[in-house]
């Protein structure tokens, strides 16, 4: 009788530990990066911004999720807003037009041995590649793997929050 009770308690304890581990494993904090970039041809294509849209700047908010058990990349969520900027600010007139892209991301090495973050959307859109400059900075790359060059107003560097 005692052995049976001990086995039941042991099974319940194991289930509680496993459930707690699973709950913790599915809800880690993502790494979040943000930027304000120019709104030119390549980002317009990536984000499906219409060519006719009034757009001079894009605000990016990129959340990268990892598997907490092994830190492997899992999924991303890119929230963005675009439009015309309010003069002398980093904000958009009328809060801009908003959008979201989601998908899987991976960490790969390119032929120059750089660490690249590759964002592959769930929709049939072109992947976005960023190079890791350091633990707090990512920089957008064009389709040939070159650093995208900004201008006096904005760059293509995403900063970690």
C-alpha positions as CSV (number, residue, x, y, z in Angstrom):
1,X,0.0,0.0,0.0
2,X,2.8,2.4,1.0
3,X,4.7,1.5,-2.2
4,X,1.7,2.2,-4.3
5,X,1.2,5.6,-2.7
6,X,4.8,6.5,-3.1
7,X,4.7,5.6,-6.8
8,X,1.6,7.8,-7.3
9,X,3.3,10.7,-5.5
10,X,6.5,10.2,-7.5
11,X,4.5,10.2,-10.8
12,X,2.7,13.3,-9.8
13,X,5.9,15.0,-8.8
14,X,7.5,14.1,-12.2
15,X,4.5,15.4,-14.1
16,X,4.6,18.7,-12.1
17,X,8.3,19.1,-12.8
18,X,7.9,18.3,-16.5
19,X,4.9,20.7,-16.8
20,X,6.9,23.5,-15.1
21,X,9.8,22.9,-17.4
22,X,7.6,22.9,-20.5
23,X,5.9,26.1,-19.4
24,X,9.3,27.8,-18.9
25,X,10.6,26.3,-22.2
26,X,7.9,27.9,-24.3
27,X,7.9,31.5,-22.9
28,X,11.5,32.9,-22.9
29,X,12.0,36.6,-23.6
30,X,12.9,37.3,-27.2
31,X,15.8,39.5,-28.3
32,X,14.2,42.7,-29.6
33,X,15.9,45.1,-32.1
34,X,14.6,48.4,-33.4
35,X,15.6,50.8,-36.1
36,X,14.5,53.7,-38.2
37,X,15.6,53.3,-41.8
38,X,15.1,55.0,-45.2
39,X,12.1,53.7,-47.2
40,X,13.8,52.8,-50.5
41,X,13.5,50.0,-53.0
42,X,14.9,47.0,-51.1
43,X,12.9,47.5,-47.8
44,X,9.8,48.4,-49.8
45,X,10.1,45.0,-51.6
46,X,10.8,43.1,-48.4
47,X,7.9,44.6,-46.6
48,X,5.5,44.7,-49.5
49,X,5.1,48.5,-49.3
50,X,3.3,49.7,-52.5
51,X,5.4,51.8,-54.9
52,X,2.7,54.4,-54.8
53,X,2.7,54.8,-51.0
54,X,4.0,58.0,-49.5
55,X,7.0,56.6,-47.6
56,X,10.3,58.2,-46.6
57,X,11.0,56.2,-43.4
58,X,10.4,52.8,-41.8
59,X,10.3,52.0,-38.1
60,X,11.4,48.4,-37.4
61,X,10.7,46.3,-34.3
62,X,12.2,42.9,-34.7
63,X,11.7,40.2,-32.0
64,X,13.9,37.0,-32.4
65,X,12.7,34.0,-30.4
66,X,15.1,31.2,-29.4
67,X,14.4,27.7,-28.1
68,X,15.3,28.0,-24.3
69,X,16.5,24.4,-24.2
70,X,19.3,24.8,-26.7
71,X,19.2,28.5,-27.7
72,X,18.5,27.5,-31.3
73,X,16.8,30.1,-33.4
74,X,13.0,29.5,-33.8
75,X,10.7,32.2,-35.1
76,X,10.6,36.0,-35.5
77,X,8.0,38.7,-35.5
78,X,8.8,41.9,-37.4
79,X,6.4,44.8,-36.6
80,X,6.9,47.9,-38.8
81,X,5.4,51.2,-39.6
82,X,6.1,53.4,-42.6
83,X,5.2,56.8,-43.9
84,X,6.2,60.4,-43.9
85,X,8.2,61.6,-40.8
86,X,7.2,64.4,-38.6
87,X,9.8,67.2,-39.0
88,X,12.7,67.0,-36.5
89,X,11.4,63.7,-34.9
90,X,11.7,60.0,-35.2
91,X,7.9,59.6,-35.4
92,X,5.5,59.3,-38.4
93,X,2.7,61.6,-39.4
94,X,-0.6,60.0,-38.4
95,X,1.3,57.1,-36.9
96,X,2.1,55.8,-40.4
97,X,0.9,52.6,-41.9
98,X,1.5,49.4,-39.9
99,X,2.4,45.9,-40.8
100,X,3.7,42.6,-39.5
101,X,5.9,39.9,-41.0
102,X,6.5,36.6,-39.2
103,X,8.4,33.4,-39.9
104,X,11.4,31.3,-39.1
105,X,14.9,32.7,-38.6
106,X,18.3,31.0,-38.7
107,X,21.9,31.9,-37.9
108,X,24.3,31.0,-40.7
109,X,27.8,31.9,-41.8
110,X,28.4,33.5,-45.1
111,X,31.3,33.1,-47.5
112,X,33.1,35.9,-45.6
113,X,32.6,34.0,-42.3
114,X,30.2,36.6,-40.9
115,X,27.3,35.6,-38.6
116,X,24.1,36.3,-40.6
117,X,20.6,36.3,-39.2
118,X,18.3,35.0,-42.0
119,X,14.6,35.9,-41.7
120,X,12.4,33.6,-43.8
121,X,8.8,34.8,-43.9
122,X,5.9,32.4,-43.8
123,X,4.4,34.2,-46.8
124,X,6.2,33.7,-50.1
125,X,8.3,36.9,-49.7
126,X,12.0,37.3,-50.1
127,X,14.1,36.5,-47.0
128,X,15.8,39.3,-45.2
129,X,19.4,39.0,-44.1
130,X,21.2,40.9,-41.4
131,X,24.8,40.7,-40.3
132,X,25.7,40.6,-36.6
133,X,28.0,43.5,-35.9
134,X,28.2,42.7,-32.2
135,X,25.8,41.5,-29.4
136,X,23.7,44.7,-29.6
137,X,23.8,45.6,-33.4
138,X,22.5,44.0,-36.5
139,X,22.8,45.6,-40.0
140,X,20.6,45.0,-43.0
141,X,22.2,43.4,-46.1
142,X,21.1,43.8,-49.7
143,X,20.5,40.8,-52.0
144,X,24.2,40.5,-52.8
145,X,25.2,40.4,-49.1
146,X,26.5,44.0,-49.0
147,X,25.9,46.4,-46.1
148,X,23.0,48.7,-47.0
149,X,24.1,52.3,-46.9
150,X,21.7,54.9,-45.3
151,X,22.0,58.6,-45.5
152,X,22.2,61.7,-43.2
153,X,18.8,61.0,-41.7
154,X,18.7,57.2,-41.2
155,X,20.9,54.1,-41.4
156,X,20.1,50.4,-41.7
157,X,21.4,49.4,-38.3
158,X,19.1,47.7,-35.8
159,X,19.9,48.3,-32.1
160,X,19.0,45.8,-29.4
161,X,16.6,47.1,-26.7
